[in-house]
Amino acid sequence: HPNEYVVLEENVSRSLRFLKITEILVKNDTANGYVYVNEICKRLYEEKMKPKLHNNGFDFGLAAVHNFLWHYYVNYQKEGKWFP
């Protein structure tokens, strides 16, 4: 259900912490350990991302939040660019 839930895995958790949105850090080695965070990601999407995406003709839903946060930590924070 990509429009209802966002999977919080370690890289997403690190981004949320670095951006001072949360103070938690979730570390997972398997899919069984995934935690679903909805209210935070829904608010990020509705308030920050949706208006910009919709103005450009895109509707990615909550998947956009997960991808942004994951790439923010894995690529942007470490290498200064969004993609390898």
C-alpha positions in Angstrom: 0.0 0.0 0.0 2.4 2.7 -1.2 -0.1 5.5 -0.7 -0.9 4.5 2.9 2.4 3.4 4.4 6.1 4.3 4.2 8.7 1.7 5.2 11.0 3.1 7.7 14.4 1.5 7.2 17.8 2.6 8.5 18.6 5.1 5.8 15.2 6.7 6.0 15.5 6.8 9.8 19.0 8.5 9.6 17.6 11.2 7.2 14.7 11.9 9.6 17.2 12.2 12.5 19.6 14.3 10.6 16.8 16.7 9.4 15.8 16.9 13.1 12.3 15.6 12.4 12.6 12.6 14.7 15.1 11.5 17.4 14.8 7.8 16.7 17.1 5.6 14.8 15.8 2.3 13.5 18.3 -0.3 12.4 17.1 -3.3 10.5 18.7 -6.3 8.9 15.6 -7.9 7.5 12.2 -7.0 6.1 10.6 -8.4 9.3 12.1 -5.5 11.3 10.6 -2.7 9.2 8.5 -0.2 11.0 5.8 1.8 9.3 5.7 5.5 10.0 2.7 7.2 8.6 1.9 10.4 10.2 5.3 12.0 9.8 5.7 10.9 6.2 2.1 11.8 5.3 2.6 15.3 6.6 5.9 15.6 4.8 4.2 14.6 1.6 1.1 16.7 2.0 2.8 19.8 3.2 6.1 19.8 1.4 6.2 17.5 -1.6 2.7 17.1 -3.0 2.3 20.7 -4.0 5.6 20.8 -5.9 5.1 17.4 -7.5 1.5 18.2 -8.6 2.5 21.5 -10.0 4.8 19.6 -12.3 2.2 16.9 -13.2 3.5 14.1 -11.0 1.7 12.1 -8.4 4.0 9.6 -6.7 2.3 9.4 -3.4 4.2 8.4 -0.2 6.8 6.6 -2.3 8.2 10.0 -3.1 8.9 10.6 0.6 10.6 7.3 1.0 12.8 7.8 -2.1 13.7 11.3 -1.1 14.7 10.4 2.5 16.6 7.3 1.3 18.6 9.1 -1.3 19.2 12.1 1.0 21.1 9.9 3.4 22.7 7.4 1.1 23.8 9.7 -1.7 23.4 13.4 -0.9 24.7 13.4 2.7 27.7 11.2 1.9 28.6 12.3 -1.7 26.9 15.7 -2.2 24.8 14.4 -5.1 21.4 12.8 -5.4 22.4 9.7 -7.4 25.6 7.7 -7.6 
